Amino acid sequence: MRHLMRHLTRPATRPAALAALAALAALAALAARPALAQPAAAQAAPAPPPPPAASRPERWRESPFSGARALRDLRRYAARGHRYYGAPEREQVIEELSRALRGEGEEAPAAPPAAPPAAPPATQLLTQRFEVTERGSGVKYTLTNIIARLAPERRRRVLLGTHWDTRLWAEEDADVARRAAPIVGANDGTSGLAALLELARLLRARPLAHIGVDLVLFDGEELGRPGSDDYCAGSRHLAARLSELYAPPLDPAPAAVVVLDMVGDAELTLPPERSSLQTSRALTQLVWQEASRQGARAFVADRLGPWIIDDHSPFQQLKIPSILLIDYDYSPWHTHHDTADRCSADSLQQVGATLWGALARLDDALAPAPASPPALAPAPQETP
């Protein structure tokens, strides 16, 4: 990702995105929490800070989302490696991730005790393959976006995304001799992946009632070198071909996009990312208000994070409500010290529980309006 404090140029608004934004704004108005602070450039009075963390019950600990299971996935894929470009076993990792998204060979989380087991939603697994040339070296790579569509027949959809690739370089490492070597990327490249794999399990075990969910593992987020515009190759590829994925009878765009990046840090702090709040205020409020309801202390609302170019950015350019969850204040970023021992189950639990609750609220907000009853024919009048 890139840290960038500027506005993006956006084309004409999509009708479906406007309709989704209206639905999200209506939901945000129902929340009890006060609005988040405006960006400084907007010159609005900041909202009151949330109540002290100690006064909020930690509901996130009771969520069916399992941070412990997500951490096991994080450790497994961090140790597995081979997710950097050109890795010898990269194709095998793609197949392993595809099987995981389909739930093959896994035991699903238990259904709620008060509810009968629901039939798992259909899962459609898609891949997008495309070629890119890394401009610093001139080497050509084949990249792969991996997409799992749960309940693919449903018209209204939400996209949850993260990048699964890890960095081919370690340009921030203090050891100059190791800067040309690929990094593990436990937090940056694996924490979001682990959270989405656990959400996929939950969505199969406890299906949403109204909307479909698209889980997207973007490739090529780490392709850029410092100062370049080559980052986020996979999300840019998907956004440019959105009509291929969202063709009738589906809405022409997802109603909301939520991207995760670097969400596993044991000292996790998640302020609202600046572009998310400025371009997608209702969706940002919905997620942070849900975090407050969950008592998830990692989410803070009394300050803003920087403006980040990441996999949510191409969708913001299309005027789709799109936000990024990221803790950018992470000292091992792009170094060989980004290892699994720096990540925690509690951090993943807070993020996962918040997203699980936010999905339930989106499912209610985006539910189709009930059909109007047929009009009754007027009764025939008697002739006197």
C-alpha positions in Angstrom: 0.0 0.0 0.0 1.0 3.6 -0.3 0.5 6.5 2.1 -1.0 9.3 0.1 -2.7 12.5 1.3 -4.6 13.5 -1.7 -8.0 13.1 -3.4 -8.6 10.6 -6.1 -10.2 11.4 -9.4 -13.5 9.6 -9.7 -15.7 9.0 -12.8 -19.4 9.3 -13.0 -21.5 7.8 -10.2 -23.0 4.3 -10.7 -26.7 4.2 -9.9 -26.4 0.9 -7.9 -23.6 2.5 -5.8 -25.8 5.5 -5.0 -28.7 3.2 -4.0 -26.4 1.2 -1.8 -25.0 4.4 -0.2 -28.5 5.5 0.6 -29.2 2.2 2.3 -26.0 2.4 4.3 -26.7 6.0 5.4 -30.2 4.9 6.6 -28.6 2.2 8.7 -25.9 4.5 10.1 -28.7 6.8 11.3 -30.1 4.0 13.4 -26.9 3.5 15.4 -26.6 4.8 18.9 -23.0 6.0 18.6 -22.1 9.6 17.7 -20.6 10.3 14.3 -16.9 10.0 13.8 -14.8 13.1 13.5 -14.6 14.7 10.0 -11.2 14.9 8.3 -9.3 18.0 9.2 -9.7 19.3 5.7 -13.5 19.3 6.1 -13.2 21.8 9.0 -16.1 20.1 10.9 -16.3 20.0 14.7 -15.0 16.7 16.0 -17.4 14.3 17.5 -17.2 13.4 21.2 -14.8 10.5 21.8 -16.3 7.1 22.6 -16.8 6.1 26.2 -13.8 4.7 28.1 -12.9 1.2 26.9 -13.3 -0.2 30.5 -17.0 0.8 30.4 -17.7 -1.2 27.3 -18.5 -5.0 27.7 -16.2 -7.1 25.6 -18.9 -8.8 23.5 -16.2 -9.6 20.9 -14.9 -12.5 23.1 -18.3 -14.2 22.7 -18.5 -14.0 18.9 -18.7 -17.2 16.9 -15.7 -15.8 15.0 -12.6 -17.7 16.3 -9.5 -15.5 16.5 -7.6 -18.6 17.7 -8.5 -20.5 14.6 -7.6 -17.5 12.5 -4.3 -17.3 14.2 -3.6 -21.0 13.4 -4.3 -20.2 9.7 -2.0 -17.2 9.9 0.8 -19.3 11.3 0.2 -22.0 8.8 0.3 -19.8 5.7 3.2 -17.7 7.0 5.2 -20.9 7.5 4.0 -22.2 4.2 5.4 -19.2 2.3 5.7 -19.3 -1.5 3.3 -16.4 -2.0 5.8 -13.9 -3.4 5.9 -13.4 -7.2 7.8 -16.2 -9.0 7.8 -18.5 -5.9 8.3 -22.2 -7.0 5.2 -23.5 -5.2 2.9 -20.5 -5.9 0.4 -22.5 -8.0 0.1 -25.1 -5.2 -0.7 -22.3 -2.7 -3.4 -20.9 -5.0 -5.0 -24.4 -5.1 -4.7 -24.7 -1.3 -6.4 -21.3 -0.8 -9.1 -22.2 -3.3 -9.9 -25.4 -1.4 -9.9 -23.5 1.9 -12.4 -20.9 0.6 -14.7 -23.8 -0.6 -14.4 -25.4 2.9 -13.0 -28.7 1.6 -11.8 -31.0 4.3 -12.7 -28.6 7.1 -15.1 -28.8 10.1 -17.5 -25.9 10.0 -18.2 -23.9 13.2 -21.2 -25.0 15.2 -24.6 -23.5 14.4 -26.3 -21.4 17.1 -27.8 -23.7 19.7 -31.3 -22.1 19.5 -31.4 -22.4 15.7 -31.7 -25.5 13.4 -28.7 -26.0 11.2 -29.1 -24.0 8.0 -28.2 -25.4 4.6 -24.8 -23.9 3.6 -25.0 -21.4 0.8 -23.7 -22.4 -2.6 -20.1 -21.3 -3.2 -18.9 -20.4 -6.6 -15.1 -20.3 -6.9 -13.6 -18.0 -9.6 -10.1 -17.0 -10.5 -8.8 -14.1 -12.6 -5.4 -14.5 -14.2 -3.5 -11.7 -15.7 0.0 -10.8 -16.6 2.0 -7.8 -15.2 5.6 -6.6 -15.8 7.5 -5.5 -12.7 9.0 -2.3 -14.0 12.0 -2.3 -11.7 13.3 -5.6 -13.0 11.4 -6.0 -16.3 10.3 -9.5 -15.2 6.8 -10.6 -16.3 4.6 -12.4 -13.7 1.3 -14.1 -13.9 -1.0 -13.0 -11.0 -4.2 -14.6 -9.8 -7.2 -13.1 -8.0 -9.1 -15.8 -6.1 -12.9 -15.1 -5.6 -15.4 -17.1 -3.6 -19.0 -16.1 -4.1 -21.3 -17.2 -1.4 -25.0 -17.4 -2.4 -24.0 -16.3 -5.9 -27.6 -16.0 -7.0 -28.4 -13.1 -4.7 -28.8 -9.8 -6.4 -27.4 -7.5 -3.6 -23.9 -8.3 -2.6 -21.0 -7.2 -0.3 -17.4 -7.6 -1.1 -14.8 -8.4 1.6 -11.2 -8.4 0.3 -7.6 -8.7 1.3 -4.3 -9.4 -0.5 -2.8 -12.8 -0.3 0.5 -12.0 -1.9 3.6 -11.2 0.1 6.4 -8.8 -0.7 9.3 -9.8 -3.0 11.6 -7.2 -1.3 12.4 -6.0 2.2 13.4 -2.4 1.4 12.7 -1.2 4.9 14.9 -3.8 6.6 17.9 -2.5 8.6 20.0 -5.3 7.1 20.9 -4.0 3.7 22.2 -7.4 2.6 18.7 -8.9 3.1 16.6 -6.2 1.3 16.4 -8.1 -1.9 15.0 -11.2 -0.3 11.2 -12.0 0.0 9.6 -11.5 3.4 7.3 -13.7 5.5 4.6 -11.1 5.6 2.8 -12.5 8.6 0.8 -9.3 9.3 1.2 -7.7 5.9 -0.2 -10.3 3.6 -1.4 -13.1 6.0 -3.5 -11.5 8.8 -6.3 -10.3 6.5 -6.2 -13.7 4.7 -6.6 -15.6 7.9 -9.5 -13.4 9.0 -11.3 -13.9 5.6 -10.8 -17.7 5.8 -12.5 -17.8 9.2 -15.3 -15.5 8.0 -15.8 -17.9 5.1 -16.3 -20.8 7.6 -18.8 -18.7 9.5 -20.8 -17.7 6.5 -21.1 -21.3 5.4 -22.3 -22.4 8.9 -24.5 -19.4 9.6 -25.7 -18.1 6.2 -27.0 -14.5 5.9 -30.7 -14.2 5.1 -30.7 -11.6 2.3 -27.4 -10.7 0.7 -24.6 -12.5 -1.0 -20.9 -12.1 0.0 -17.9 -12.1 -2.3 -14.7 -13.0 -0.6 -11.8 -11.8 -2.8 -8.1 -12.6 -2.3 -6.3 -9.9 -4.4 -3.0 -10.6 -5.9 -0.4 -8.0 -6.8 -1.0 -5.5 -3.9 2.7 -5.7 -3.1 3.9 -5.3 -6.7 4.9 -1.6 -6.4 8.3 -0.3 -5.3 8.6 2.8 -3.2 7.3 5.9 -5.1 5.7 3.8 -7.9 2.0 3.5 -8.9 2.2 -0.3 -9.5 0.7 -1.3 -6.2 -2.8 -3.0 -6.0 -2.6 -4.7 -9.4 -5.2 -7.3 -8.5 -7.9 -4.9 -7.2 -7.3 -2.5 -10.2 -7.7 -5.5 -12.5 -11.0 -6.6 -10.9 -12.4 -3.0 -10.7 -11.7 -2.5 -14.4 -13.7 -5.6 -15.2 -16.5 -5.2 -12.6 -19.3 -5.6 -15.2 -18.0 -9.2 -15.8 -18.6 -10.2 -12.2 -21.7 -8.0 -11.6 -23.9 -8.7 -14.6 -27.7 -8.9 -14.6 -29.6 -10.1 -12.7 -27.1 -8.9 -10.1 -26.8 -5.3 -9.1 -24.1 -3.7 -11.3 -21.7 -3.2 -8.3 -21.3 -4.5 -4.8 -23.3 -2.4 -2.2 -20.2 -2.1 0.0 -16.5 -3.1 -0.1 -14.4 -3.7 3.0 -10.7 -4.4 2.7 -8.5 -5.8 5.5 -4.7 -5.2 5.6 -2.3 -5.6 8.6 -5.0 -6.4 11.1 -3.1 -9.0 13.2 -0.6 -6.9 15.1 -0.6 -7.9 18.8 -0.7 -4.1 19.6 -3.5 -3.4 17.1 -4.9 0.1 16.8 -7.4 0.8 14.1 -8.3 4.5 13.6 -10.6 5.2 10.6 -8.5 5.4 7.4 -8.9 8.9 6.1 -10.1 8.2 2.5 -12.6 5.7 3.9 -14.2 8.3 6.2 -14.2 11.0 3.6 -15.6 9.0 0.7 -17.7 6.3 2.5 -18.8 7.9 5.8 -21.9 5.8 6.3 -20.0 2.5 5.9 -17.1 3.7 8.1 -19.6 4.7 10.8 -21.4 1.4 10.6 -18.2 -0.6 11.2 -16.8 1.6 14.0 -20.2 1.7 15.7 -20.4 -2.0 15.6 -16.9 -2.2 17.0 -18.0 0.0 19.9 -21.0 -2.2 20.5 -18.6 -5.2 20.6 -16.3 -3.4 23.0 -13.5 -3.9 20.5 -10.8 -1.6 22.0 -8.5 -1.9 19.0 -11.0 0.3 17.0 -10.5 4.0 18.0 -12.6 6.9 16.9 -10.8 9.9 18.5 -8.3 10.3 15.7 -7.9 9.6 12.0 -5.3 7.4 10.3 -3.5 8.6 7.1 -4.9 8.5 3.6 -3.8 5.1 2.2 -3.8 3.8 -1.3 -4.7 0.1 -1.0 -7.1 -2.5 -2.5 -10.1 -0.4 -1.5 -9.0 2.6 -3.7 -10.0 1.3 -7.1 -13.5 0.8 -5.9 -13.6 4.3 -4.3 -12.8 5.6 -7.8 -15.9 3.9 -9.0 -18.0 5.7 -6.3 -18.7 2.4 -4.5 -18.8 2.7 -0.7 -15.4 1.2 0.2 -13.3 1.2 3.3 -10.0 0.0 4.6 -9.2 -1.5 8.0 -5.5 -1.1 8.6 -3.0 -0.4 11.4 -0.4 1.4 9.5 1.7 2.1 12.6 3.6 -1.2 12.4 7.4 -1.0 12.7 8.2 -4.4 11.0 6.4 -3.3 7.9 8.3 -4.5 4.7 11.0 -6.1 6.8 12.1 -9.6 7.7 10.7 -9.0 11.2 7.1 -9.2 10.1 6.7 -12.6 11.6 3.8 -14.6 13.2 5.1 -14.1 16.8 4.1 -10.4 16.4 0.4 -11.3 15.8 -2.3 -12.2 18.2 -5.6 -14.1 18.4 -7.2 -11.3 20.3 -6.5 -8.8 17.5 -7.9 -11.1 14.9 -10.9 -11.8 17.2 -11.8 -8.1 17.6 -11.6 -7.6 13.8 -13.5 -10.7 13.0 -16.2 -10.2 15.6 -16.7 -6.6 14.4 -17.0 -7.6 10.8 -19.4 -10.5 11.6 -21.7 -8.0 13.4 -21.4 -5.5 10.6 -22.4 -8.1 8.1 -25.5 -8.8 10.1 -26.4 -5.1 10.0 -25.7 -4.9 6.3 -27.9 -7.9 5.7 -30.8 -6.2 7.5 -30.2 -2.8 5.8 -29.9 -4.3 2.2 -32.8 -6.7 2.5 -35.2 -6.5 -0.4 -38.3 -4.5 0.3 -41.4 -6.7 0.9 -43.6 -7.0 -2.1 -46.7 -4.9 -2.1 -50.0 -6.9 -1.8 -52.0 -7.0 -5.1 -54.6 -4.2 -5.4 -58.1 -5.3 -4.9 -60.6 -4.8 -7.7 -63.4 -2.4 -6.8 -66.6 -4.1 -5.8 -69.3 -4.0 -8.4 -72.0 -1.5 -7.7 -75.6 -2.6 -7.5 -78.2 -1.1 -9.9 -81.1 0.4 -7.9 
